[in-house]
Amino acid sequence: MIQKTLHLSKIILANDKEAIIGGGLLIEDSKIISVGKKEDFGDLTSKNFQIIDHGETLICPGFINLHTHLLYSKLNLIDGSDGLFPWLKELIDSTLNWREKDFIASINYGINQALSSGTTYIVENTPNLLSVQELAKGPIKALIGLEVFGSNEEEAEKTFQEALDFNSKFSILNSQLNFTFSPHAPYDVSKPLWEKLTHWSTGNNKPLLTHLEESPQEKLWWQRKSGPGVDFWKNINRLEPKLKYWKKYKSGVDFLNKNDLLSKNIIATHLSQATKEDLLILKEKNIKLVHCPRSNFYLNNGTANLKFWNELGFLWGIGTDSNASNKNLDLLEELRFAINQQKLVYNFSISAKDGFSAITSNAAKIISKDSYIGYLKSGYCADFLIFNIKEKSGCTYSDPYHLLIWDLNSNKDLKEVWINGQKAWLAKHVLHKI
């Protein structure tokens, strides 16, 4: 017999209604039955369900990280002062002697770091099956994009078929994992290969994940065929086909647009170097955007103009990228950094509520999962976080979103993570008290 459980909490942030002070979350199996004030559930002594009173806590939907590379989780912030392409060379050099067990350890380090900071869903980009296999063993849900590279137009069909073979292996592992392709970036994927991936994406109604307008060094390649990118591709033996098949464009967006490769299925990450012209083109094509503020900052790539993104009406969310260009995979830290950067660089104020939406409900919309996750409401997956707020001032209850974003710390205050109605993670300091 399936057991119903009522979780009681001081504050519940459901994301489709005002914050509930003194409320409950009723769960049956993996789904939410109802959310409301404690009194909405009637006389609890007469109810035939388990009651867990979490006391002075805040319950909210699990966080959604829209851009990760778990493979590199154990690399500690590789120096990015010289920009993207020198950093990529260091990234390759740093993992040159890694064996499979090293990559698996790195992936699991990232999974644990994400889960312990409140992430219940990630959008992962990977060149192989390792992160898929490791994610399949745990509770975190994921959209996984197989990274596709291929500059040689003559090998487009072969590269595409190899990608399809990988994809067929992905889809048998775990029902909580969804699969697609991640054409790495316009400068790494030839026109005919992009065409095949776009056709597949449209026919299967799948998103395409890609890096776009991340670095000023990309512009040097597109406009002049010069800069650090040339040295990088020469070093890894990938320059010749690019020089043979790529002509000059204003940007990666310009390349995609002029070759009819922009589709509404694209989820583009970074855009820290996108011009207004680029963004207007992307808006016309209904492209969804992801911002990775700390990674962009550490690689000297600037910060995306979220003020302009908002003015144009983009749907956008937040990703952490990997630990190779970041301190950690903590989305609350990422969001706080983003809010501070936008105020400093663009004099743009993002409210705590809007910021919260970027890592919950809006993130769910970007990956077309907003009928299942990103909210606490009837019929949705029971994916939620429990934060301890016992030591927080009572006056902060007047703005619970500010309380969550600015006053709570994942390391100290996150108490439990629940996924599909099951406890997926418990803080060590809580465990010691049991």
Secondary structure, DSSP 8 states (H G I E B T S, - for coil): ---EEEEEEEEE--SSSS-EEEEEEEEETTEEEEEEEGGGG--GGG-SSEEEE--SEEEEE-EEEEEE-GGGTTS-----TT-HHHHHHHHHHHTTT--HHHHHHHHHHHHHHHHHTTEEEEEEEESSSHHHHHHTTSS-EEEEEEEE-B--GGGHHHHHHHHHHHHHHHTTS-TTEEEEEEE--TTTB-HHHHHHHHHHHHHHT--EEEEES--HHHHHHHHHS-SHHHHHHHHTT-HHHHHHH----S-HHHHHHHTT---TTEEEEE-TT--HHHHHHHHHTT-EEEE-HHHHHHTT-----HHHHHHHT--EEE----GGGSS---HHHHHHHHHHHHHHHH-----HHHHHHHTTHHHHHHTT-TTTSSS--TTSB--EEEEE-TTS-GGGGGSHHHIIIII--HHHHEEEEEETTEEEEE-HHHHTT-
